[in-house]
Amino acid sequence: MSRALPTAMRTTPRLALRPFHRRDADSLVEAVWASLPELSRWLPWPHPRYGRSDALRFIRDSQAAWEEGRAHDFALRSHDDGLTHLGNISVWPTSRREQAGEVGYWVRTDRTRLGIATEAAARVLQVAFDEMGLHRVVLRVAVGNGASERVAEKLGFVREGLLRKEVLVGGTWLDHSLWSLLDEEFRRQRPSYVQQGWLVGRT
Ligand SMILES: CC(C)(COP(=O)(O)OP(=O)(O)OC[C@H]1O[C@@H](n2cnc3c(N)ncnc32)[C@H](O)[C@@H]1OP(=O)(O)O)[C@@H](O)C(=O)NCCC(=O)NCCS
């Protein structure tokens, strides 16, 4: 389960998902800056001085994690604009024995509500279940983050419960809801992912 995956680009009808390169640093910084209020509301890492050194550190760590099979971070780009960074999506194993993993994502604020997170997550779930051989994937969503809850619902995740004061964001401990999707649920729903236009391929 922890072996490295191929670094080939994965695609959806509208998106390219690929591992990070050093040359992505500037476009990553630009996207973080363009999204800072929304990102820093829900995630612990964005900060007002986020800059090139932060982006380069993230990319270096991301490349090492990919090689070691610890995590797979994908840069999101559209097919018709390879330069603008649309956001990040990651999948990582959390337990080898339980064949479990987790997904996390963000989308730049001026491209939200276009279905990008849902489409990217559908493709990353395919990576999780088909390539990583996972049995269960979870998503943790801060309470009040209606957009991310909606992404979980659209993809058929099941809400399992509440994780109290789980992540420290801007000096406040945020409760999170825990959502999960099982291998058999993904396989049952895959045809509808294709019908919705989130995945290419057979229904
Ligand atoms: C959460 C996030 C990834 C969603 O990205 P996105 O590309 O806009 O997501 P999608 O367009 O695929 O779906 C968003 C859905 O939420 C809905 N939505 C948006 N804002 C909402 C809100 N405040 N309350 C409820 N629903 C909301 C949209 O209408 C859409 O649903 P619909 O397709 O049924 O109309 C993006 O807003 C983001 O990056 N936020 C900041 C970081 C973050 O929260 N990351 C996730 C941590 S778990």
The ligand as an SDF file (V2000), in Angstrom:
LIG
                    3D

 48 50  0  0  0  0  0  0  0  0999 V2000
  -14.3820   23.6260   -0.3460 C   0  0  0  0  0  0  0  0  0  0  0  0
  -13.8490   23.8930   -1.7400 C   0  0  0  0  0  0  0  0  0  0  0  0
  -12.6830   22.9430   -2.0320 C   0  0  0  0  0  0  0  0  0  0  0  0
  -14.9670   23.6420   -2.7660 C   0  0  0  0  0  0  0  0  0  0  0  0
  -14.4190   23.7620   -4.0550 O   0  0  0  0  0  0  0  0  0  0  0  0
  -15.3690   23.9280   -5.3370 P   0  0  0  0  0  0  0  0  0  0  0  0
  -14.5450   23.6560   -6.5360 O   0  0  0  0  0  0  0  0  0  0  0  0
  -16.1100   25.2070   -5.2660 O   0  0  0  0  0  0  0  0  0  0  0  0
  -16.4160   22.7400   -5.1030 O   0  0  0  0  0  0  0  0  0  0  0  0
  -17.5640   22.2720   -6.1140 P   0  0  0  0  0  0  0  0  0  0  0  0
  -17.8780   23.3840   -7.0610 O   0  0  0  0  0  0  0  0  0  0  0  0
  -17.1760   20.9600   -6.6650 O   0  0  0  0  0  0  0  0  0  0  0  0
  -18.7960   22.0410   -5.1520 O   0  0  0  0  0  0  0  0  0  0  0  0
  -19.1300   23.0170   -4.1820 C   0  0  0  0  0  0  0  0  0  0  0  0
  -20.5890   22.8490   -3.7890 C   0  0  0  0  0  0  0  0  0  0  0  0
  -20.8300   23.5580   -2.5690 O   0  0  0  0  0  0  0  0  0  0  0  0
  -21.8390   24.5160   -2.7850 C   0  0  0  0  0  0  0  0  0  0  0  0
  -21.5070   25.6360   -1.9010 N   0  0  0  0  0  0  0  0  0  0  0  0
  -20.6090   26.6110   -2.0960 C   0  0  0  0  0  0  0  0  0  0  0  0
  -20.5490   27.3990   -1.0120 N   0  0  0  0  0  0  0  0  0  0  0  0
  -21.4220   26.8790   -0.1130 C   0  0  0  0  0  0  0  0  0  0  0  0
  -21.8040   27.2300    1.2090 C   0  0  0  0  0  0  0  0  0  0  0  0
  -21.2790   28.3000    1.8200 N   0  0  0  0  0  0  0  0  0  0  0  0
  -22.7100   26.4560    1.8480 N   0  0  0  0  0  0  0  0  0  0  0  0
  -23.2450   25.3780    1.2370 C   0  0  0  0  0  0  0  0  0  0  0  0
  -22.9120   24.9790   -0.0340 N   0  0  0  0  0  0  0  0  0  0  0  0
  -22.0070   25.7390   -0.6680 C   0  0  0  0  0  0  0  0  0  0  0  0
  -21.8020   24.8270   -4.2480 C   0  0  0  0  0  0  0  0  0  0  0  0
  -23.0140   25.3910   -4.6970 O   0  0  0  0  0  0  0  0  0  0  0  0
  -21.5610   23.4210   -4.8060 C   0  0  0  0  0  0  0  0  0  0  0  0
  -22.7140   22.6160   -4.7200 O   0  0  0  0  0  0  0  0  0  0  0  0
  -23.6570   22.3370   -6.0110 P   0  0  0  0  0  0  0  0  0  0  0  0
  -22.7550   21.7490   -7.0740 O   0  0  0  0  0  0  0  0  0  0  0  0
  -24.6690   21.3890   -5.5040 O   0  0  0  0  0  0  0  0  0  0  0  0
  -24.2070   23.6820   -6.4130 O   0  0  0  0  0  0  0  0  0  0  0  0
  -13.3590   25.3810   -1.8820 C   0  0  0  0  0  0  0  0  0  0  0  0
  -14.4300   26.2290   -1.5250 O   0  0  0  0  0  0  0  0  0  0  0  0
  -12.1450   25.6830   -1.0190 C   0  0  0  0  0  0  0  0  0  0  0  0
  -11.0320   25.4260   -1.4160 O   0  0  0  0  0  0  0  0  0  0  0  0
  -12.3460   26.2330    0.1810 N   0  0  0  0  0  0  0  0  0  0  0  0
  -11.2540   26.6240    1.0570 C   0  0  0  0  0  0  0  0  0  0  0  0
  -10.4080   25.4360    1.5190 C   0  0  0  0  0  0  0  0  0  0  0  0
  -11.2470   24.2920    2.0110 C   0  0  0  0  0  0  0  0  0  0  0  0
  -12.2750   24.4760    2.6280 O   0  0  0  0  0  0  0  0  0  0  0  0
  -10.7990   23.0740    1.7020 N   0  0  0  0  0  0  0  0  0  0  0  0
  -11.5220   21.8660    2.0990 C   0  0  0  0  0  0  0  0  0  0  0  0
  -11.1280   21.4440    3.4530 C   0  0  0  0  0  0  0  0  0  0  0  0
  -12.0400   19.9650    3.9060 S   0  0  0  0  0  0  0  0  0  0  0  0
  1  2  1  0
  2  3  1  0
  2  4  1  0
  2 36  1  0
  4  5  1  0
  5  6  1  0
  6  7  2  0
  6  8  1  0
  6  9  1  0
  9 10  1  0
 10 11  2  0
 10 12  1  0
 10 13  1  0
 13 14  1  0
 14 15  1  0
 15 16  1  0
 15 30  1  0
 16 17  1  0
 17 18  1  0
 17 28  1  0
 18 19  1  0
 18 27  1  0
 19 20  2  0
 20 21  1  0
 21 22  1  0
 21 27  2  0
 22 23  1  0
 22 24  2  0
 24 25  1  0
 25 26  2  0
 26 27  1  0
 28 29  1  0
 28 30  1  0
 30 31  1  0
 31 32  1  0
 32 33  2  0
 32 34  1  0
 32 35  1  0
 36 37  1  0
 36 38  1  0
 38 39  2  0
 38 40  1  0
 40 41  1  0
 41 42  1  0
 42 43  1  0
 43 44  2  0
 43 45  1  0
 45 46  1  0
 46 47  1  0
 47 48  1  0
M  END
$$$$
